[in-house]
Amino acid sequence: MSDSKDNPGSTRIAAGETRSPKYTRKLKLGIAAGIIAVLGAGAAVASTAARSTDAVAANTAAATSPAAELKLGYFGNITHAAALVGVKQGFIEQNLGGTKLSTQVFNAGPAAVEALNAGAIDATYIGPNPAINSFVKSKGESVSIIAGAASGGAQLVVKPEIKTAADLKGKTLASPQLGGTQDVALRAWLGKQGFKTNTDGGGDVAINPTENAQTLKLFQDGKLDGAWLPEPWASRLVLQAGAKVLVDEKDLWDGSLTGKPGEFPTTILIVNKKFAAEHPQTVEALLKGHVEAVKWLNGTPAAEKATEVNAALKDAAGKALPQDVIDRSLQNIVFTVDPLAGTFTKLLQDGVDAGTTKQADINGIFDLTTLNSVTGQKASAGGLGKD
C-alpha cells in the first residue's frame, strides 16, 4: 500500500483504500444529480400541495357561493311589514343582486317552519315560538334567528259582554295556528288566570286554531267569543266586527327582560342553518335588504307608510285594508331589527306551559353576527348564541 504522496494519481477515501480520479468525478456527478432530483421532487410536492390548497379554496368558495335563488316566506300581516315593503319596494331584491328572489305567503308560523325544514323555503319572517319549537325538536340543527322585525301588535279581542278573564270560562276562542306565537301567548295567559286548556280544544276554555280570515267571519257570525290575534286581524275584529280588547299583549311585558317596557318580539327573521352555511353572502344580502326595509318603516311619514304597506299587503294577501284598520294596526307595532333575545327564555317556558313544546336548552338559537356587521351596532343574543 502506498501513500498519496507516493502515488499522486490516486485519491484517499479511507485508510487502506484508494479510488481513481474518474470514479471521484462520477461520484460527484451522482451526488449533484441526487440533489437535483431531491430538489425537483420537493418542488413537485410543493406544487402538488399548492394545487391541493387552491382546489380546497376553490371548493370552499364554491360551497359558500351566493345562492342561485332565495326562497323567502312571510305572512300577509302588518306585523310582517318589513317583509311586505322589503319585497314591494325592492329592498331585498336589489341587495340580492344576481340571486333570484321567490316568495311564499303563510297564515301562521308552524306552517312556515314546516316549509323551511322541508326545503320549500330558505328563510322566513315568523313569530318566535315556532322558531323555538323547531330549534328544540331538531336539537339545534334546523334554524338560526338572524334578526328581529317587529314588536307588539298582538291582542286578545272578545265580545263586548266579556268584561274580565273570569267571563271566559266555557267560552270558545281562536288563535292563528296550534303552536304559533299567539296560540302560545293565549294558552300561557289563560293558565295564569287559573284556566286549563289542552291542545285538542278541550279544557275550561276551548281554543280552536283557525285561519285568520275565517276567524273574522266566525266572530261576525257569533260562532267565536274572541281570539288572540296579530295585526291587522285584531284591528279588523275591533273595527269591522265590534270586538273589544280584553288584553293587549304589550301590557304583559314590563321591560324587566329587555329594558324596554311593552316590547316583545312578534316577528323575527330566521334562516335554514344549512342554507346559511352554504350561502353566507346571500344571508348577508337578505339582511341588508331587511335593515333597509325597517329603516324605511321607521323613517317614513305615517300617511305614506300606511299607503305603501297597504299596497304591499294587497299584493301579498289579495286585498287592501280600510284606512282605519291600517292606521290602528301600525300604531300598535314597533319595527326593530333587535330580536329582543332577553325574552326567549320566557317564551320557551310559555310554550312548555302551553303544552306545545318541551323544556330544552336553546343556547345557540341566535346568530346575530352578520346583522351586527351590517348595522354596525350590537344587537344582543342574550347569552343564547352569537352576536
GIWOSUL-V533240 format. One record per helix or strand. SS is the DSSP state (H for helix, E for strand). FROM is the first residue (numbers start at 1). LEN is the number of residues. Records with the same first field share a line. If there is no record, write none. Layout:
BEGIN
SS = FROM-LEN ; FROM-LEN
END
This chain:
BEGIN
E = 10-5 ; 17-4 ; 69-7 ; 100-7 ; 123-4 ; 143-10 ; 154-5 ; 172-4 ; 197-1 ; 203-1 ; 206-4 ; 226-5 ; 244-5 ; 265-8 ; 333-3 ; 366-2 ; 385-2
H = 21-43 ; 78-11 ; 91-6 ; 109-10 ; 128-10 ; 165-4 ; 181-12 ; 212-9 ; 233-9 ; 249-4 ; 273-6 ; 280-20 ; 302-16 ; 323-9 ; 341-14 ; 369-7
END
